[in-house]
Amino acid sequence: MHRRTFLVSFPLLGLMGCGAAAGLQSDARPQMERSYALQGFNFNVLEGLTVSEDETFYPTADVVWRGDPLGPRIPQIAAMFEEAAARNRLTVDGTLPVTVDVTLVRFHGVTNRTRYTVGGVYNVVFDMTVRNANTGDVIEPARRVVGNLDAPGGTRATELESEGQTQKVRVTDFLTSLLRAQLV
């Protein structure tokens, strides 16, 4: 009986652990008319973030990413944010030119061990400021944005990969829609 309980509970712990970071939640989005034209984008990282390459179910770190080959994770994440911003330059095309400043607070993906078994959640947390691109004046002061994307596990993860829906594709698409939702 105890062994069965443990086997059922263990995957559930993995799923719960990959959820939102404790104590981190989105700030309320200011209620205002927006007609932004995204002109500029700046990516920064909160000082002191820890990066993990551990293949445990839930590494204790601020940055966990396995969607690119082993290498410097922060630049890999920055590239996805830059791509998301570039895509939004085409669709966020209102009348007021803006620059968006993003400071990464947390980017916790799933390890290969988690991905190929129970799955989890990509948890992305950043602070975002919107400034007038012409004057530099702050239009929307820094606020916390938290986004969670389901990370299917096991067979479903393998199927998505074979369909071209790699971790990098899915997360970049997610960041694109998350940024867009904050600007329109």
FENPECOR-V860746 format. One line per field, one symbol per residue. phi: phi as a letter, one per 20 degrees, with the letter a starting at -180 (. if undefined). psi: psi as a letter, one per 30 degrees, with the letter a starting at -180 (. if undefined). A space follows every 50 residues. Layout:
phi->???
psi->???
This chain:
phi->.ffffffffgfffffffefffgndbffffgeafcbedfdcbcdccgfnfd dcdfdefbfeaeccbcecggrffffffgfffffffffffedecfedfcdd dddfdbbdedffgffecemabeddcbeccdcffednffecfgbedccccg dgdlgffffggfenefgffffffffffffgfedd
psi->eeeeeeeeeeeeeeeefgakkkfklklkkkjlkkikjjelkkklkkkgkk kkgkhleikjlekjkgfllkajeeeeeeeeeeeeeeeffffihafjklkk kkjkekjjakleeeegcfabkkjkklkkkklkfeffkkejlklkkkkkkk jllbeeeeeeefggileeeeeeeeeeeeeefff.
